[in-house]
């Protein structure tokens, strides 16, 4: 230090005391950069309990590789993380620490999706997953996890002792009343973030620390381990520690219990408490709700309004308040500042602005409705096709990952593919009727093993079982898929959950086993046919005893002769159309279809209508990809939460032009679509 000081005086010519210079160097080493906690999942109905810790985007070190802490990773955590990020949620050389509080699916179901997102972005990252023992057994057989572990990008650990420039992190183990002292997969981890602070005006004073706690008490069996845990006492006494924030990730029943309430009161008067539980407000992605609001104004039957679409904000001036999605807590200089994520909130009134920008909108809607009245349309007719997810693996803004619900009649339905967040989408659409709709599902079909088609399956299976048991339904829920699906993605943790009890598996290639499914769904024909995509990719063709038929391709670069023969002359072909026609090279690399390929396949098998789904948009506003020149009145690009039956199909093309006028890609496209609508209004027809 003496040599450094002499060299400093020679270079600068300034004569400062050694004490001041040393204090300057010390301040530089311990400079306090702000960091923030962001709520990715409040624990409300359909969402996980998830929290993100990262350096503030405006901090001096924001351009450097950073360490991120993700506390729990449910199905919707990955999507919400990307939603709140301005320039990509993880960059090259970033370190991601995933801290799991309890080995249940609602807190770990998004891990594969997160790793898949990192890999798809070709990032050189490092990730560590900290959890109670046993979690690695769930993930070790999954290809995306094994690949990253073998490359050294990912590790699992149940020993938490992390040191960062700004804080240290360790865990407190909570055990069941009857558990022994050994580590167990039933343990629950609480996490402690300690932030060292010093008063540089009085350097001889002992260092003290700010503390931020994350506490998870899964059920009543863990309460005594929480309230009587000596490790929490030092954070309640303010003896060298100042507890600034406590995040409680427990059920509403636990949080309202008398022992837990007394435990919370033992913290200092300056400690704030944020509660994550199933009764928290369910904040919807504001961009998705704005788009849904716009479409609902066009036709409330085809585009039904989603539930809980308004953005709720908590009263964070209170000492104890509930968490909501996209709430942020900024820690700077020992102070806490709360607010909603600005990027999310900017879309809150986006829908009204979009509608107001369309000239003569009311008359255009009235014209379409008048033309529709001349057709034989019944919005309550079955079958009813509900699109819960219409995006691809990068469906992160408006479009959720693939999931289609087909309601055969008022009491029977089945699901085709189940991407991440599918259950969350059902919560938004059905609201209070959700359990009733879940109990009606009798079959789930999975087309192939890619994550964006099967990662929502465990949650949906568990929720279907709960709904069936509450209604005393003993019939089997059939899972129709290839044999790899249960092995890879439906593993169970003994003592916590057992997915094998939630379904009866039927191999997609064992045609003789289809008979009970056909009987349960009232089908005259049920076929599974190969499509060209990845290994063992299949499509589904169903024909009802009343005569209607639906064909679904899953992901398909092209259709096989077998699929064409079995889907011949179907009423509806639901075909993936990931790319615009100009992205033919991308199609050849990833083995997906462009719009022109999907339309051509519909013409080849004489389908009456071809609905295009699995839209991969790399822009933020992934609503209206540029239409193919092959587009006709028999084609339509579907939207999330869209509900359609066979009688409504002939009117869909009328809304295509209006949707493209509202959500235009550029001014040229806008002018073209207005001109085409004028021709429709004047009765001149459309020159497809």
N, C-alpha and C positions, 0 to 999 in steps of 0.2 A: 504494500500500500504506500510506503514511503517513496519508493522509486516512481510509482505512478504519479504521486503528487508532485514530485520534483519535475518530472517530464511535462506534466500539465502546466506548471508555472512557466517553464521555458517556452512552450508553444504559444501560450495565450498572453503572457506578459502580465496577467492579473495576479494580484497578491491577495489570496484568500487564506483564511485559517484552515488548518488541516481538519478541524472538526466539521466545518461547513462543507468541505469537499467530500469527506467521508459520508456525511449525511446525504449529500447529493447523490453519490453513487448508490447508497442504500435505498434511497427513495426510488431510483431508477430500477433497481432490482425488484423492488416490491410494489411497483406502480399497480394501482388497482384498476383493471379494465372491467367495464360492466359486462355482466352476463345475464341471460334471461331464461326463465322457465316458460314454456309454451304448452298449453293444454291441448293434446292431440285427441284425447278421448275422455269425456267426463264420467263415463260409467253409466250414463243414461241408457234407456232402453235401446238395444241394438248397437251400442258403442262399447268400446273397451275402456279400461282405465289406463291412460297412457299420458306420459309427461316427457317433454324434451328439454334438456339443458344444453345451452350453447353460448359462446361469446356473442355479445351484442353485435348486430350487423354493422354498427357505426364505430366499433372499437378500433383502435390503431392496429391491432393484430388480425383484423377480419380477413385480410388478403392472404394470410399465411395458413398452412395446414393446421387444422384445429382438432381438438378432441371434443366429441359430442357424446352426451349421455342420454340414452333413451331408456326411461323407466317403463317397462312393459311394452309389448308390441303386439297389440290385437290386430284384427283384420283391417280395420280402417286407419290404423296409425300411419302406415306408409303413405297412403293417399293424402291424409291431412298434413303430413310433414311436407310433402311436395307442394301442397296448396299454399302453405304459409311462407315458403322460401322464395326469395327474389331471384336468385341466380343458381338454382340447382341445390338440392338438399345436401349432397355430399360431393366433395371434390377430390381430386387426386391427392393421395398421401394423407387424407384425413383419417383420424382414428375414431371408431364408433364403439362405445361401450354400451352394451345392452344389459340393463339391470332388471332381472325378473324377480318379482316379489313372491310369486307362488306358481307352481307348475301346472296351472290350469290352462285350458285352451283359450279362454277369453283374454289371457295375458301373454300368450305365446303364438297365437294363430297367424300372426302376420310376419313371423320371422322368415319363412321361406320366400314370401313375396318381397320382403326388404332385401334379402340377399340376391334374389333374382333381379331386382331393380339396379342394384349396384353392379352386378355382372353385365347386364344389358348396356350399361353406360360405359363399359370397358374401363372402369376405374381401378387404379392401383390403390387399394384401401386396406386397412387393417381393422378387423372387428373382433371383439371379445364378448362372449355371452356369459354372464354371471348369474347363477341360479342355484336353488337347492339341488342336491344330487338327483340324477335320474333323467333330466331333461335331454341329455345328449342321446339317450337310447331312442327317443322319439324321432330325432332328426338324422341320425348317423347313416341311415339307409337311403336318404333322399339324395338324388344325384347332385342337385345344386349345392347342398351342404357338404357332401363328401368331396366334391370338386374343390371348394374353397378351403376346406380343411387340409386337403392334400397339397395345395399350393401355398399353404402357410398364411393365407389371408384371414383365417377364422380359427378361433379356439374357444372351447368351453371350459368353465372353471366354476367351482363353488367356494373358492377362497377369494374374498374381496378385500383388497388393500391397495388402493390406487392413489398415486400422488401426481398432482398437476401443478403447474406454476401458480395457480390461483387458489386451489383448495385441495383437500384430501378427502377420499371417500372410503368408508368402510361399512360393514353391515352388522346388524344385530339379529341374531337368530331367534325366531319365535317357534315354540314347539307346542304340540298338543298336550293336554293334561296328562295323558297316559303314556306319552312317548318317553323312550329312554334318552340317555344323554348323547347317543351316537347320532351322527348326521342321517337324515332321512328325507326321502322325496316328498314327505308330507310337511316338511318344515316350511315356514314362511320367513322371508327376509325383509327386514326394514333397513333403510339406507340412511346414512348420516353424511352430509356434506359440511365439512368444517373449513371456514374461511379465515385464515390468520390475518390479524389486524394489529398495528402498532401505532402508538402515539409518538410521532417523531419529534414532537416538541419536548417530550419527556422520555428519551431513549432508555433510561435506566428502569422504567416501569416494566413489569412483567407483561409478556404478550398475552392477549386475549383473543378469543375467536367468536366469530358469528357462526351460527349453526342453522342448517336447513334440514329438516327431517322428512322422510317418506315412510309412513307406517301402514302396514297391511295386516289387518286382523281378519282372516278369512271367515271364521265362524265362532260360535260360543266357546268351542274347545280351546281357543287361543287367547281368550280374554285375560285369564290369570297370568299368562306368559307376558302379556303386555303391561298390565297395571302393576305387577310385582317385579318387573325386570329392573335390576339395579343399574343397568347401563343407561336407562332413560333418566335416572334421578339427577345426574350431574347436568343434564340439559334443562331440567326443571328448576334447579336452584339458582341459576345465574351466577355460579361460582366459577369465574374464568370463562364462562360461555354465555353468549347471548343468543337465545333461540329466536330467530326472526320469523320463520315460516315452518308450518307443519302441514304436509299433504297427507290426508287420511284416505286410504284406498280400501274402505271396508263397506259392508252392506249397510243400508239404512237402519236395519234392525240393530246391528251392533253399535252404530254411532249414536243411537237414541237410548241405548241401555244405560242404566244408572252407573255401573262400574266404569264404563268407558267415558261417560260424561264427567265423572269425578277425576279421571285420569287427565282429561283435557284441561280442566280447571287448574291443575297444578302447575301449568306453564305460566310464565310471566305475563303481566298485563300488556306488554308490547308485542306478544307473540300473536301472529295471525294464523288462522286455521282454514284450509280449503278442503272441502269434503267431496269425494268422488263416490257416487253411489247410484243405484238404479233409478232413483226418483229425481235425478238432476235433469234440468232442461235439455232437450235434444236439439242442439243447434244444427241446422242443415247447411251444407255447403251453399253459400250465398249465390255463387254462380249457377249452380244446378237449380236452386229454387227460382232464380230470375228467369232462366230459360223455361222452366216448367210453367211459370206464371204467364209468359208470353204465349206458349203453345196452348195453354188452357183457355186463353181468350179466343183462340181460333175455333176450338171444338172441345167442349168440356167432357164429352163422352169418349172421344179417341185419345185425348190428352188430359186425363183426370188430374185434379190438383193434389199435390202431395200434402201430407199432414205435417204440422209443426214447422211450417216454412218460415215463420218470422224469427228473427235473430234475437235471442234473449240475452240480456246483460245482467250480471249479478250486482248486488250492492257491495262492492269491495271496501267500502268505508267501514263496514262492520268487522268485528273481530273474528267472527265465524261466518263463512258463506259457502255456497255451493259452487262447484266448478262448472264451467260451460266450455264447449269446444271453442278453440281459437282465442281463449283468454290468455294474456301474457302478463308475466310478473318480472319486471326489470329490477335487478339488484345492482345498485351502484353506490359506492361510498358508504355501505352499510344501510342504505335506505331502500325501501321497496316502492315501486310505482306500478300500478295496474292499468290495463287497458286492453281493448280488443285489437286483434291483428289488423293493421291498416290495409294490408293487401286484400284480405277477405272482405272487409267492410266496404271497400270501394264498389263492390258489385251488389250491395244491398238494394239499391234502387235502379239497378241497371235495366231491369225489365221494362219499367215505365218509360225510360229514355229511349229504348229501342222501339217501342210501339209508337211513341210520339213522333219518331222520325219518318214513319211510313205515311206517305200522302194518301188520303181518302181510304183509310184502312177499314172503317166501319162499313162503307158501301161494298167493299170487296168481300168482307166476311158475309154480309147479307146476301150477296150474289151467289156465293158458294152454297150457303144454307138453302137458298131458294131452289138451286139446281138439285141439291141433294134430296129435297122433299119429293121430287118427281120419281125417285128411285125407291125400291122396296127395301128400306133400311130399318133394322130393329137393333138398337144398341144393346139389348139384353139377350140377344140370340147366342146360342152355343154352337160350336166351340168358341171360346174366347182366348185369344193369344195376348199375353201380357209380357212386355219386354222390360225386365228388371235391370238388365245390363246389356249395353249394345256396343261397348268398346273393346279394344284389344288389350294386350298386356300393358300398354302405356295409357290406358283409359283413366286419367288422373284428375280431370277437371269436371266436365259435365257427364261424360259417359263412364258408367261403372263397367267392370269386367263382365264377361258373358254370362247371362242367365235368362232363361225364358220359362215362364209359367203358362201351361196350357190348361184351361179349365174346360173339361169335357162336358160337365153339367154342373148343377148347383151343388153337388155333393162329392164330385170326383175331379181330381186334377193331377197333373204330373209335371216334372221339371226337366228341362233339357240344359245341361251344363250348369255349373255352380261356381262362378268365379268369386274372388275375394270380395267381401262386402255384400253378398247377395241377401243375407238375412237383414242387414241394415237397410237395404232398399225396400224389403217387404215391410219393415217397420214404418218407413216413411209413407208408403202407399196405402197400407191397410189400417194403420192406426189401431183403434180399439178392436177391430175385427181380426187382428193378426192371428191369434190362437185358433180361431175358427177356420181360417184359411190354411194354417199349417196342418191341422188335423185332417184336412181333405186330401192332402198329397199322398198318393199311393205308389208312386214310382219316381225315381230320380235317374236320369240317363247322363252318363259322362262320356264325351266323345273321344277324349284322349288325355294324356298325362300332363300336358302343359299346365303350368300353375294358374294361368288366367282362366282356366276352365274347371278347376277342381278344388281350389284352396278355400272356397266357402262351404265346402261339403261338410266338414265336421260340425260346424256351428249349426247348420241347417238340420242335420240329422238329430243333434241333441235337442234342438227346439221342437222339432216334429214329435220326438218321443215324449217330451214333457206335455205337449198339447194333447197327444193321444191318451196318455195316462190320466190326465185330468178329466177326460171325457169318457173314460172306460172303454176305449177302442182297443181291441186286441188283434186286429188284422195286421198282417205284415206290411212293412214299408220296404218295397223292393228297390235295390240298387243295381241297375243294369250298366255294366262297365266291363272293361278288360280286367284280367286277374291282377294286374300290377297295382291298381288303384287302392284296394284295401291294404296291401302290403306296404306301400310307400306313404300313404297319406291318412290312414285311419288307425294309427297305433294308439294304444291306451296306456294310461299310467295307473297301475293297481292302487286302489284306495282313494283315487281322486275322480277318475271317470273311465267308463268302459264303453267305447264306441261300438263294439261288436254286438251289443244288445240293442242297438238303435235301428238295425236294418237286416234284411235278408238278401244276401248277395246272389246275383244271377250273372253268370259269365256271358258276355256279349256274343261269344262264338259258339255257345251251346244252345242251338235253336230249339231243341226239344224241351228246354226248361222255360220257354216263354209262355207256356199255356196258362199258368196262374196269373201272370201279368195281364194277358189278354182278357181274361175273365174279370179281373178286378177293374180294368179300365173300359170294359165293354167294346173291345176291338175285334174286328173280323180278321185283320192282318197286322202283324208287327214284325218288321224286318230291321236288321242291323247289317249295313253294307260297308265295305271298305271304301275309303276315299284317299286321295294322294296328298299326304302332308308329312307327318312324322310317322315313326314306326307304330303300327297298330292303331291308326286313326280310323274312326268309323263314323258313319252318319246313321240317322234314324228315320224310318218311314212308318207311319201309322195310318191305318184306315179303320174308321169307325163302322159299326154295324148299320148306322143310318146312311152311310155312303160317302161322307166327306173324308178327305185325306190330307195329311200334312207331311212334308219331307224336310228334314233338317240336315245340313251338311257338316256341322261343326266347322273346323278349319279345313280348307280344301284348296290345294293348288289346282286340282282338276278332279273330275268325277270318274269313277270306274264304270265299266260296262254293267257290272252288277247293280250299282246304285241307280244308273239310268233306267235299267229295266224295271226295278222294283218301285221307283218313284214316277214312273211314266204316267202322264196325264193327271198329276196331283192337283188339288185345288190351290195349295200354297206351297211354294218352295222358299224356305228361309236359308239364304246362302250368305256366307261370309264374303265381304267385299272390303278388305283391309285398306286397299290403296286406290288412289286416283289412277286413271289410265296412263298418265305420264310416268308413273313409277314402276314401269314394267321390269326394270332391273332389280329393284328391291323385291318385287314379287318372286322373281326367279331365285333369289338368294334365300329368302325366308319361307318359300313354299306356301305362299298365300295367294289370294285372288285379287285382281283389280275389278272394278265395277263392270267393265266390258266382259270379263270372263264369267262373272256371276249371271249377267243378263243373257249371255250366249248359252250358258248351261240351262237356264230356264226355258229358253226357246227349244233347245235340243230335246228336252224331255216333255215338251208340250204343257208346261205348268201354266195354269190360268193366271197366277200372279207370282211375282218374285219379289220378296222383301229382302233388302240388303242390310246386313248387320256386321258386327265386329269391325267397326270403323276405327282405323288407327290415324289419329290426327296428332301432329307434332307441334301444332300451334296451340296457344292457350284456348282459343275459341274453337273447340273441336265440334262444331255443329253442322256445318254445311261444306263438305268437301266438294270440289269442283265436279260437276256431273259429267258422266260419260256421254259421248255423242250417240251411243246406243240406247240411251234412256228413253223409255216410252211410258204410256199411261198404265202399263202393266207392272211398273216398277216403283218402288218407294224405299227411301233410306229411313229406317226406323229410328226412333228416339227412346231414351230412357223413360220409363213409366208409361209408355204408350200402350193402349188397350184396344184391340181390334178384333172384329169377328168377320165371318165370310160376307155378310151382307154389306159391310162398310168398305170392303176392298175397292169397289168401283169408284168411290169418291176420293180416294187418297190422292190421286194425281192432281186434283184441284188444289189441294193444300201444298203440293210440292212447290209450285211457282210462288205462292205467297210466303212460304218459309224461306225460300231463297232470296226473296226481296227483303225480308226482315233481317235475316242473318247473311248478308252478302259478304263475299270474299273480297271484292274490289268494285270500283265504280263501274267498270265495263260490264261485269256480271249483273250489277244492279240494273243498269239500263236495259240489258237484254231481257231480264226477267219481267220488268215492267211492260215492255213491248209485247211479250208473250201473253201476259195477263190481259192486256187490252184486246188482243185477238180473241181470247176466251170470252171476255165480257161482251164483245160485239158479235159473238156467235160464229166467228170465222174458223174456229177450230185451232188446233195446235199442230205445228209442223215438226213432229218429233223426228 
